[in-house]
Amino acid sequence: MATVSAKVYAHHKKADDTYNVKICVYHKGERKFIDTAHYVVKKQLTKDLKIKDPFILEKVNDELKEHRNAISDLDDRLDYFTAESLRDYLRDKDEDVDFIKFCDKHIERLKKGGEKEKGTAKNQNVIRNSLVDYFKRPSVSIKEINSNMLLAYERFLRSERIMTRYNQDGKPVVSTKKGLSDSGLHNHMRDLRTLFNAARDLYNNEDLGIYRIKHYPFKKYKVGSPPLTKKRNNTLEQVLTIRDRVTTPGSRAELAKELYMLSFYLCGINAVDLYQLTERDIRNGRIDYNRSKTEGKRKDNAFISIKIVDEAKPLLEKYLGKLSLRYSSSSCLNWALCKGMEQLRKLTGVPDLTLYWARHTFANTARNDCRMSKDDVALALNHVDEGNRTTDIYIAKDWKIVDDVQRKVIAQLRKVEDRILKKKYAG
């Protein structure tokens, strides 16, 4: 049986001759201590350091009574507590959760992880800063994150607003932020929900019946499905324009052009995966890798095998294992690509151009021009079909299907190129 008692220790005497009254939690042969808000001097204690001041004694006894009631309420669940976890439970059970403080600690933990976790930390830091902007203070109770607040917060996010951020020198930088679009709002609220769920996972323990966060605003406020986005694919004529545009060697425009083409040739491979590729991922003329975006969410670890076609070989040789030496992280690569795409848009006259458009262009060409089935296109893109998860248990993946999709897309690009050349020479 766990017990609690008030203790004052001589060796805890402070410089001002006061002693902090502590609550001793004794459980399973161990003692752990909880600091109280009560300080006493020697005249308030007996010779053996027992509290004799009636006012302090009454206050401390009230706290002891609360702790004893809490222990009794645990009933059989008490067996699952250590002395330390019981101390933490008694100390923190009624303490409010500062959501911003939680966000700070959670984001710092993510920053210490891999590339994927660091990317998540960056997204969630946007949410953290936005909440501080909305509440106009750096401390927010988790109870303030409720369904009514989320509706008002949504209106705030849709409006133009002024933000203050601090640069690496600690100096404030003021900027104007445009209101979020439907898709931007969806992603923002989805990430806020993820943060809120992480807080519930940390502070609640369903097995022990511990609920420091008792409410769930996203039961009433629905994030919903992401809105349909406009099709983000280039024409094959634009792809050829991008491929053939002369760029300065070593420039960001060259990086953007060549990684765009490499992504197109390799079934829409993403920048982070190109960044992480090494010689170990090359086997028998193929790239075998796990897609970073969904690796931890799928039983197959999002594995895919892609043939290295002739068009991709010189580009792959140029960048394989080099991107991680050139850039300290995939985020830095993405930033360089963003700047390079800006330059490439000006050089080519192609208005809509990012690396992700190469992936969409590959998929659009495979489906609409080459008439490949949606299932085959999904396999080539390394997507999982939500409707066929049970079927996928029985069917082994055939990478020849991916090869077929890839071959037909590149053949279609050559076909368009031949048509342009014939027209040019005919004229």
N, C-alpha and C positions, 0 to 999 in steps of 0.2 A: 504494500500500500504506500502510495506517495504521500509525503507530508510537507507542509510549508511552515516556516517559523521566521520570526524577526531576529536579526543578528546585528550586533555592533562589535567590531574587532578593533583592538588597540592599535594594531599595525596599520590600520586604515586612517589613522589620525592625519588630518590635513594641516597645512601651514598656518591656517587661521584657527587651529585648535578645535575644529569641528569634526564630527564623524558622520558618514553617510549611513543611514539605516538601510540594511539590505534584507531582501527576502531570500531565505535559504530554501531551495527546492531539493528535497531528498527523495531519490527514487532508484531502485535497483542497486543500492549500495554506493551511489554517487551523489555528490553535492554540487549543485550549480546555483549561481546567485543572480538575483535581479536587483538592479539599483532602484532606489525609490527617490522621490522628490524631497524626502525628509532628512534634515541635518540636525544633529543634537550636539550640545556641549557637555562637559563632564558633570556639571551640576544637575543635568537632566537624566543622569544614569546612576545606577547603584554601583557599589564597589566592583561587582562582577559583570559590569557593563550591560545590565538589563535596563530597559526604558522605564522610568518612573514618572516622567512628565505626563499627566493625565490627557492633555490635549493631543500630544504626539501619539500616545498609546492608543487613544481612540481611533485616530486616523489610520494607524498601522493595522489595528485589529480589523477595521473595516476592509482593508485591502486583503488581509489574510482570509477573511470570510469569503470574499469574492473568489479568491484563488481556490479555496476548498470546495466551494460550490461548483466551480468549473471542473475540478478534478472529479467530483462525484458525478457530474453530468457525462463525463467520458465513459463511465461504467467499464464494460469489458474492453473497450478500445484502449484503455490505459496500458494494457500489456504490450501494445505496439510502440509505445513511446520509450525513448531513452531519457535519461535525466536531462540531457542537453535539449532534445526536441521538446520535452515537456516544459522546460524553462522558456524556450522560445515561444511556445504556444501561449503560455500564461502571460508572458510579457507583451506579445504582439496582437492577441486575438481581438482587442478592441481598438487598436491603433488604425487610424485612417491610412489608406494607401495613396501616396503622392505619385500620380501617374507620370508626371514629367521626370521625377527622380527614377522611377522604374524604367522609363524609356532610355534614360542616359546609361543606366547599368546594362540594360539589355543590348543596346546598340554597341557598347564597348565590348561586350562578349562576342558579338557577331564580327566585329572588326578583327578579332584575334583568330578567326576561322579562315577558311579557304577563300578562293576568288568569289564563289557564289555567295557565301555569307557576307563578304565585304560589300558586294553589290546590294544585298538585302539591307545591310546597315545604312548604306547611302540613301536608299529609298525611304527607309523608316525615319531617318534623321530629318527628311523633308516634312514628314508628318509631325514629328516632335516640335520642330521650329514653327510650323503653321499653327499648332495648338497654343504655343506661347504668344504668337501674334494675335490670335483670336481672343484669348483670355486677358492679354496685356499684362501677364505676370509669369514668373518662372516656376510657379508651384500651383498644381491643379489636383484637387481631390478626384479620385476615381469615381466618386459618386456624382461629380459634375458631368461626367461623360454619360449622358442619358439620352433617351430618344428625342425629347424636345430640343436638347442642345444640338443634337445631330442635324435636325432640320434647319435650325438657325445657322449652324456651321456650314451647311451646304450652301445657303444663300451667301454667306461670307466668301466661300471659295469661288463662287460664280461671279463675284464682283471684282472690279479692279481695286487693288490695294497696294499700299506702300509697305515695303519690307526693309528691315534693318538687319544686316548680317555683319559679321566681323571677319576681316581678312586674316592672313597668317601673321600679320604684325599686330593683331588685336585692335585694329582701327575699324570703326563702324563704316559700312558701305550701304547707302540707302538706294533702293531701286523700286521701280513700279512694276507690279506683277499683274498681267492680264488675268481675267476670270478664266476658270477652267472650262474646257469643253465637256461634252457628255462623257466621252471616253476617259478624259483626264480626271473628271470627278469620280467616275466609277473606280478607277485604279487607286485614287487617293483614299476613298472610303474603304475599299477592300484592304489596303495596307493598314489603315487605322483599326479595322476589325481584327486583322492578324496580330497587331500589337496588343489589343485588348484581350484577345484569347491567350496570348503568351503570359499576360499578367494573371489571368485566372488560373492558368496552369501552374504558375509559381506560388500563388498565395492560397489557392484552394486545394484541398485534398479530399476528394469524394470518398475514398476508402475509409477515412477516419471521420468523415462528416464535418470537416473543417471548411468553412466558407467565409473568408474575409471579404471576398467580393461577391455579394449576394445577388446583384442585379445583372441583367444582360440586355443592354439597349438594342442590340441587333436582332432581337426577337421581334420587336415592333418595327424598327427601322430596317428595311430590307435594302441591302446593297444591290441585289439582283444580278442579272447576267450582263456582261459587257455589251454595249451598243455595237451595232454593225459599223465597221469602219469602211471607208472607201477603198476600192481595190487599189493595191499598191504595186502595180506591175508596169514595167516598161515594155515598149514594143521591141521586137527583135531588131528592127532598124535602129532603134536607140541603143540597144546593146552593142551593135556593131560600131556605132558612132563612139561609144565609150571605149570599146576595145582599141580602136584605131587612132584615138586622139593622142597626139604627141605631147608628152609631159616632160618636165625637167627631171632628170635622174636624181633620185634621192628625195624628191619633194613629197609633200603630203598628198598632192594631186595624183602623183604616180602611185603612191600607196593605196589611195582610194580606188583608182582605176583597176589596179592589178588584183586587189583583194575582192573587188566586186566581181571580176571575171572568174577568179578562183572559186568564189562561192557559187557562181552560176554553173561552172563546170562540175563542181562537187556536190550537186544536189542541194544547194542552198545552205551549206555549212555556215555556222555563225562565227562572229569575230572571236568570241571567247574560246571556242573550240580550235580555231586556227592558232590562237595564241598559245594554247596548251599542247598542241601537237609536237611530238618528238619522233626521232628515228624509230623508237620502240613501237610506235603505232603503225609503222609501215610493214606489211607482210604480204609477200607474193604479189606485188603490184597493186595492193589495196590499202586503204586507210581503215583501220579498225579502231573505233573510239566510242566513248559514251557521251551522249549529248549533255552538256553541263546543265542546261535549263531544266531538264526533267530526270536527270540521273537518279536523284534520291527519291523520286515519286513513283517509280515503276519497278516492278519485280524483275524486269530484264535489264535494269539499270540503264535504260535508253541506249543500248548498244546498237551500232550499225556498222556495216562494212561497205565501203564505196570504192569502186574501181578508179584507179588513177588513169584517166584518159590522156591521150597525147597532148591535147591542148593545155592540160593542167600541169604537166610534168615540169616545164621550165619555171613556172610560177611557184610551184610547190618546192622545187629545189632552191629557189631564191629565198623563200620565207620560212621553210620548215626549221623550227628550232631557233630562228633568228629574232622573231617578234618578242619573245620573252627576254632576249638580251637587249633589244632596242628600247623596250618599254618596261617600266618597273611593275606594271600590273595591267590586266585587261581593261581596266577603267581608263588608264592612260592611253592605251591603244584606241579605245572608243573615242576619246577626246580628239586624238590626232586624225582619226577617220572622219569625225564630224567636220573638222576644219578642212580636211582634204576634199570631202564631198562638196563643201561650199565652193572651193576653187574649181572642182571638176564640173559643177553645174554651170559656172560661168564659161568655162572652156568649151564645153560641148553644146550648150544651149538646151540641155535636157533639164526641164524645170524641177522634176520630182526625182530625187536620186539619193538613196542611202544604201548601205550594205544590205539592209533587210529587203529592199526592193529587188535585189538579185534573187533572193529566196522566193519571193512572191512571183517574180517573172519566170523562174524555173517551173514552179507549180502551175502557173497559168498556161504556159506553153505546153506542158505535158498533158494537161486536161483538155484545153480548148483547141489547140492546134494539132496535137498528136493523138487526141481522143483516147488517152489512157484512162483506165477506170479510176474512180476516186480512191478505192482501196490501194491500188498500186501506187498512186501519187502519194498517198499518206505514208506508205511504207518507205518510199524514197525520201520523204521529208523527215522520217523517223518520228512520226506522230503515232499516238495510240488511238485506236478506234474504240470509243466508250461503249458502243453498241455490240462489239464483237469480242469482248474480253474473254468470255467463256470459250468461244470458238478458238481463240488464239492459244488456249492451253493445249489444244490437240494438234495444231498445225505448226510445224517448224518453219522458221523464216527462210525463204529462198532468195538469196542475194542476187540471183540471176534476174529476178523481177526488177530489182533496183537498177541493175545494169541495163536492162531493156528500156526502162524509163529514161535513164541518163543518155543512152545511145540515141534514142529517137529525138530527144530535145536538142542535142547537139547537131544531129542531122538536119533538124528543122532550121537551126541557125545557119548552117551551111547552105541550105536551100534558098533562104532569103538572101544570103550574100551572093549566090550565083545569079539570082534574079536581078539584083541591083547592078551587078557587073555587066550582065547581058544588056540591060537597058542603057547603061552608060556607054558601052562600045557601039551599040546600035545607033545611039544618038550622035 
